[in-house]
């Protein structure tokens, strides 16, 4: 069966994730040890023991999810499974690229570290917020953002599933559009617990540091098609990956469009590879006809019969 592997982004973290991978696999042990060295801190104990308040800080959350997701993906490859295609939600795109061997685990973790630290720094430089708008179609939410004429900016940042769009921008602008969305029939407009206005022009300060890091490494062609967040199109070319990753910082995540494109191009099943079930939930809202499962533990990996 043509199965695509999907990799989660920020908000899928939980204290204790991946500890079974460390305890029961050589690969998990070596990757967690390497991660501590690359991060310059005990990221392993933050992931395994928390506290939750520390783990949910952007500079730790993104590397933590990447580490656990890539270990699971590599163990699945070791088991003999092969994806028909890959995609990742925001940060998850880096996990997908590591599994496609566009870069190795350590190179990818260093990129994620730079990305996360500079996104957190951008959030400190310019206060930003995000909110989920539930119950309006994509175009309506985009129009409400475009029609905003007050101080600051607000944009549509994540097209997660039909009727679920996340907006991002300066706090006053986001609050205003939340209110407007409700008066235009949105079922819900809820603020998200984030440290900045991700996937908006307010992330511009992070782009320069990420560009320097990206330009210092060699990116190979991917072994599998990877659907990019910024255009919902498959790509294997290393030459294009740097540009796609840089554009991703300030542009919306076209997740709903990505899953639809994959379905239209022959993907018959999806598997979320990494902690949590966020993407499984979104997939069921995007296309309930296509089966979706998840792998986040060594027990689930061992239960697979190839």
Secondary structure as a PSIPRED ss2 file (coil, helix, strand):
# PSIPRED VFORMAT (PSIPRED V4.0)

   1 X C   1.000  0.000  0.000
   2 X C   1.000  0.000  0.000
   3 X E   0.000  0.000  1.000
   4 X E   0.000  0.000  1.000
   5 X E   0.000  0.000  1.000
   6 X E   0.000  0.000  1.000
   7 X E   0.000  0.000  1.000
   8 X C   1.000  0.000  0.000
   9 X C   1.000  0.000  0.000
  10 X C   1.000  0.000  0.000
  11 X C   1.000  0.000  0.000
  12 X C   1.000  0.000  0.000
  13 X C   1.000  0.000  0.000
  14 X C   1.000  0.000  0.000
  15 X C   1.000  0.000  0.000
  16 X C   1.000  0.000  0.000
  17 X C   1.000  0.000  0.000
  18 X C   1.000  0.000  0.000
  19 X H   0.000  1.000  0.000
  20 X H   0.000  1.000  0.000
  21 X H   0.000  1.000  0.000
  22 X H   0.000  1.000  0.000
  23 X H   0.000  1.000  0.000
  24 X H   0.000  1.000  0.000
  25 X C   1.000  0.000  0.000
  26 X H   0.000  1.000  0.000
  27 X H   0.000  1.000  0.000
  28 X H   0.000  1.000  0.000
  29 X H   0.000  1.000  0.000
  30 X H   0.000  1.000  0.000
  31 X H   0.000  1.000  0.000
  32 X H   0.000  1.000  0.000
  33 X H   0.000  1.000  0.000
  34 X H   0.000  1.000  0.000
  35 X H   0.000  1.000  0.000
  36 X H   0.000  1.000  0.000
  37 X H   0.000  1.000  0.000
  38 X H   0.000  1.000  0.000
  39 X H   0.000  1.000  0.000
  40 X C   1.000  0.000  0.000
  41 X C   1.000  0.000  0.000
  42 X C   1.000  0.000  0.000
  43 X H   0.000  1.000  0.000
  44 X H   0.000  1.000  0.000
  45 X H   0.000  1.000  0.000
  46 X H   0.000  1.000  0.000
  47 X H   0.000  1.000  0.000
  48 X H   0.000  1.000  0.000
  49 X H   0.000  1.000  0.000
  50 X C   1.000  0.000  0.000
  51 X C   1.000  0.000  0.000
  52 X H   0.000  1.000  0.000
  53 X H   0.000  1.000  0.000
  54 X H   0.000  1.000  0.000
  55 X H   0.000  1.000  0.000
  56 X C   1.000  0.000  0.000
  57 X C   1.000  0.000  0.000
  58 X H   0.000  1.000  0.000
  59 X H   0.000  1.000  0.000
  60 X H   0.000  1.000  0.000
  61 X H   0.000  1.000  0.000
  62 X H   0.000  1.000  0.000
  63 X H   0.000  1.000  0.000
  64 X H   0.000  1.000  0.000
  65 X H   0.000  1.000  0.000
  66 X H   0.000  1.000  0.000
  67 X H   0.000  1.000  0.000
  68 X H   0.000  1.000  0.000
  69 X H   0.000  1.000  0.000
  70 X H   0.000  1.000  0.000
  71 X H   0.000  1.000  0.000
  72 X H   0.000  1.000  0.000
  73 X H   0.000  1.000  0.000
  74 X H   0.000  1.000  0.000
  75 X H   0.000  1.000  0.000
  76 X H   0.000  1.000  0.000
  77 X H   0.000  1.000  0.000
  78 X H   0.000  1.000  0.000
  79 X H   0.000  1.000  0.000
  80 X C   1.000  0.000  0.000
  81 X C   1.000  0.000  0.000
  82 X C   1.000  0.000  0.000
  83 X C   1.000  0.000  0.000
  84 X C   1.000  0.000  0.000
  85 X E   0.000  0.000  1.000
  86 X E   0.000  0.000  1.000
  87 X E   0.000  0.000  1.000
  88 X E   0.000  0.000  1.000
  89 X C   1.000  0.000  0.000
  90 X C   1.000  0.000  0.000
  91 X C   1.000  0.000  0.000
  92 X H   0.000  1.000  0.000
  93 X H   0.000  1.000  0.000
  94 X H   0.000  1.000  0.000
  95 X H   0.000  1.000  0.000
  96 X H   0.000  1.000  0.000
  97 X H   0.000  1.000  0.000
  98 X H   0.000  1.000  0.000
  99 X H   0.000  1.000  0.000
 100 X C   1.000  0.000  0.000
 101 X C   1.000  0.000  0.000
 102 X C   1.000  0.000  0.000
 103 X C   1.000  0.000  0.000
 104 X C   1.000  0.000  0.000
 105 X H   0.000  1.000  0.000
 106 X H   0.000  1.000  0.000
 107 X H   0.000  1.000  0.000
 108 X H   0.000  1.000  0.000
 109 X H   0.000  1.000  0.000
 110 X H   0.000  1.000  0.000
 111 X H   0.000  1.000  0.000
 112 X H   0.000  1.000  0.000
 113 X H   0.000  1.000  0.000
 114 X H   0.000  1.000  0.000
 115 X H   0.000  1.000  0.000
 116 X H   0.000  1.000  0.000
 117 X H   0.000  1.000  0.000
 118 X H   0.000  1.000  0.000
 119 X H   0.000  1.000  0.000
 120 X H   0.000  1.000  0.000
 121 X H   0.000  1.000  0.000
 122 X H   0.000  1.000  0.000
 123 X H   0.000  1.000  0.000
 124 X H   0.000  1.000  0.000
 125 X H   0.000  1.000  0.000
 126 X C   1.000  0.000  0.000
 127 X C   1.000  0.000  0.000
 128 X C   1.000  0.000  0.000
 129 X E   0.000  0.000  1.000
 130 X E   0.000  0.000  1.000
 131 X E   0.000  0.000  1.000
 132 X E   0.000  0.000  1.000
 133 X E   0.000  0.000  1.000
 134 X E   0.000  0.000  1.000
 135 X C   1.000  0.000  0.000
 136 X C   1.000  0.000  0.000
 137 X C   1.000  0.000  0.000
 138 X H   0.000  1.000  0.000
 139 X H   0.000  1.000  0.000
 140 X H   0.000  1.000  0.000
 141 X H   0.000  1.000  0.000
 142 X H   0.000  1.000  0.000
 143 X H   0.000  1.000  0.000
 144 X H   0.000  1.000  0.000
 145 X H   0.000  1.000  0.000
 146 X H   0.000  1.000  0.000
 147 X H   0.000  1.000  0.000
 148 X C   1.000  0.000  0.000
 149 X C   1.000  0.000  0.000
 150 X C   1.000  0.000  0.000
 151 X C   1.000  0.000  0.000
 152 X C   1.000  0.000  0.000
 153 X C   1.000  0.000  0.000
 154 X E   0.000  0.000  1.000
 155 X E   0.000  0.000  1.000
 156 X E   0.000  0.000  1.000
 157 X E   0.000  0.000  1.000
 158 X E   0.000  0.000  1.000
 159 X E   0.000  0.000  1.000
 160 X E   0.000  0.000  1.000
 161 X E   0.000  0.000  1.000
 162 X C   1.000  0.000  0.000
 163 X C   1.000  0.000  0.000
 164 X E   0.000  0.000  1.000
 165 X E   0.000  0.000  1.000
 166 X E   0.000  0.000  1.000
 167 X E   0.000  0.000  1.000
 168 X E   0.000  0.000  1.000
 169 X E   0.000  0.000  1.000
 170 X C   1.000  0.000  0.000
 171 X H   0.000  1.000  0.000
 172 X H   0.000  1.000  0.000
 173 X H   0.000  1.000  0.000
 174 X H   0.000  1.000  0.000
 175 X H   0.000  1.000  0.000
 176 X H   0.000  1.000  0.000
 177 X H   0.000  1.000  0.000
 178 X H   0.000  1.000  0.000
 179 X H   0.000  1.000  0.000
 180 X H   0.000  1.000  0.000
 181 X H   0.000  1.000  0.000
 182 X H   0.000  1.000  0.000
 183 X H   0.000  1.000  0.000
 184 X C   1.000  0.000  0.000
 185 X C   1.000  0.000  0.000
 186 X C   1.000  0.000  0.000
 187 X C   1.000  0.000  0.000
 188 X E   0.000  0.000  1.000
 189 X E   0.000  0.000  1.000
 190 X E   0.000  0.000  1.000
 191 X E   0.000  0.000  1.000
 192 X C   1.000  0.000  0.000
 193 X C   1.000  0.000  0.000
 194 X C   1.000  0.000  0.000
 195 X C   1.000  0.000  0.000
 196 X C   1.000  0.000  0.000
 197 X C   1.000  0.000  0.000
 198 X C   1.000  0.000  0.000
 199 X C   1.000  0.000  0.000
 200 X C   1.000  0.000  0.000
 201 X H   0.000  1.000  0.000
 202 X H   0.000  1.000  0.000
 203 X H   0.000  1.000  0.000
 204 X H   0.000  1.000  0.000
 205 X H   0.000  1.000  0.000
 206 X H   0.000  1.000  0.000
 207 X H   0.000  1.000  0.000
 208 X H   0.000  1.000  0.000
 209 X H   0.000  1.000  0.000
 210 X H   0.000  1.000  0.000
 211 X H   0.000  1.000  0.000
 212 X H   0.000  1.000  0.000
 213 X H   0.000  1.000  0.000
 214 X H   0.000  1.000  0.000
 215 X H   0.000  1.000  0.000
 216 X C   1.000  0.000  0.000
 217 X C   1.000  0.000  0.000
 218 X C   1.000  0.000  0.000
 219 X C   1.000  0.000  0.000
 220 X C   1.000  0.000  0.000
 221 X C   1.000  0.000  0.000
 222 X C   1.000  0.000  0.000
 223 X C   1.000  0.000  0.000
 224 X C   1.000  0.000  0.000
 225 X E   0.000  0.000  1.000
 226 X E   0.000  0.000  1.000
 227 X E   0.000  0.000  1.000
 228 X C   1.000  0.000  0.000
 229 X C   1.000  0.000  0.000
 230 X C   1.000  0.000  0.000
 231 X C   1.000  0.000  0.000
 232 X C   1.000  0.000  0.000
 233 X C   1.000  0.000  0.000
 234 X E   0.000  0.000  1.000
 235 X E   0.000  0.000  1.000
 236 X C   1.000  0.000  0.000
 237 X C   1.000  0.000  0.000
 238 X H   0.000  1.000  0.000
 239 X H   0.000  1.000  0.000
 240 X H   0.000  1.000  0.000
 241 X H   0.000  1.000  0.000
 242 X H   0.000  1.000  0.000
 243 X H   0.000  1.000  0.000
 244 X H   0.000  1.000  0.000
 245 X H   0.000  1.000  0.000
 246 X H   0.000  1.000  0.000
 247 X H   0.000  1.000  0.000
 248 X H   0.000  1.000  0.000
 249 X H   0.000  1.000  0.000
 250 X H   0.000  1.000  0.000
 251 X C   1.000  0.000  0.000
 252 X C   1.000  0.000  0.000
 253 X E   0.000  0.000  1.000
 254 X C   1.000  0.000  0.000
 255 X H   0.000  1.000  0.000
 256 X H   0.000  1.000  0.000
 257 X H   0.000  1.000  0.000
 258 X H   0.000  1.000  0.000
 259 X H   0.000  1.000  0.000
 260 X H   0.000  1.000  0.000
 261 X H   0.000  1.000  0.000
 262 X H   0.000  1.000  0.000
 263 X H   0.000  1.000  0.000
 264 X H   0.000  1.000  0.000
 265 X C   1.000  0.000  0.000
 266 X C   1.000  0.000  0.000
 267 X C   1.000  0.000  0.000
 268 X C   1.000  0.000  0.000
 269 X E   0.000  0.000  1.000
 270 X E   0.000  0.000  1.000
 271 X E   0.000  0.000  1.000
 272 X E   0.000  0.000  1.000
 273 X E   0.000  0.000  1.000
 274 X C   1.000  0.000  0.000
 275 X C   1.000  0.000  0.000
 276 X C   1.000  0.000  0.000
 277 X C   1.000  0.000  0.000
 278 X H   0.000  1.000  0.000
 279 X H   0.000  1.000  0.000
 280 X H   0.000  1.000  0.000
 281 X H   0.000  1.000  0.000
 282 X H   0.000  1.000  0.000
 283 X H   0.000  1.000  0.000
 284 X H   0.000  1.000  0.000
 285 X H   0.000  1.000  0.000
 286 X H   0.000  1.000  0.000
 287 X C   1.000  0.000  0.000
 288 X C   1.000  0.000  0.000
 289 X C   1.000  0.000  0.000
 290 X C   1.000  0.000  0.000
 291 X E   0.000  0.000  1.000
 292 X E   0.000  0.000  1.000
 293 X E   0.000  0.000  1.000
 294 X E   0.000  0.000  1.000
 295 X E   0.000  0.000  1.000
 296 X C   1.000  0.000  0.000
 297 X C   1.000  0.000  0.000
 298 X H   0.000  1.000  0.000
 299 X H   0.000  1.000  0.000
 300 X H   0.000  1.000  0.000
 301 X H   0.000  1.000  0.000
 302 X H   0.000  1.000  0.000
 303 X C   1.000  0.000  0.000
 304 X C   1.000  0.000  0.000
 305 X C   1.000  0.000  0.000
 306 X C   1.000  0.000  0.000
